[in-house]
Amino acid sequence: MKKSLKKQEAVKTVTLNAQVAISKTETGMNHVQVLPDNPCAGQVEGFRGLGYGQLLSTGMFEFTRHKVTHSQAQTLLRLGHSSVSHCKDNTHRFTFIVKDEELKEFSHWLAVESLQATIFMREYMAKYHVKKEVA
């Protein structure tokens, strides 16, 4: 089942006559280079990005670029080893990060910063959310 596009994008296709140079190592393909027969500046718009490349046994090569999605969260509180964020899907996230050199103090920092985050969230909820009375 394919995802439907939210917004129709105009597609521009440029066809080039070219040779493809493939550098291989013992561990696999490292580099694929397209060398046009008549190189001319401005024929295609250059880009750099992540995606899937596929070289078929027939010699046909396809590359599909992926759009990079960034975090959809807004940071509400940033502490030394942790942060509290509000996500786009109306959830709250508590992230705790400790470097290897600080593992001896892990339990200390977890206790201190989770307490600070809890106090912050209580104040945040009291300020921005309506409390419902329980019957």
Phi, psi and omega in degrees: 000124182271147176282140178278142179284135179288322183229129179290130178256139176287136181252127177243121182249131176243127180255130180239142167271125187204165170256151179245125177255128182240122176261123180244149172237180179295332182272353179136191180283133178250328190212130174238126183235131178259123183244099182298147178295319179237081182295135180214125181299136176092359178296319178228156178272126180290153176207162174225130181185169177270152178177193178252130173247140182223122175250115181277161180295343177280351182098355178285134181239133177234144174223127178243119183277143178256139172281136180276125178265132179261165181304137179260026184250147176252123181288126179261325182215132177238124178245183183300317183238002186211170176209157175241129183231152173253123185268162182297331181273023178060041172241161177246141184236134173249116182248131182235125182231129178229132178285159180304322182294340184255011183298331179297331182258014184306306184296325179296308183293324178297315180295314183295310187283331176290327175294315178298319179293322178296314178299316179300314183294325176297316179293319180298314180294320180295327183278320189251348183241142178279130179279136178262135178280138179264131182281000000 
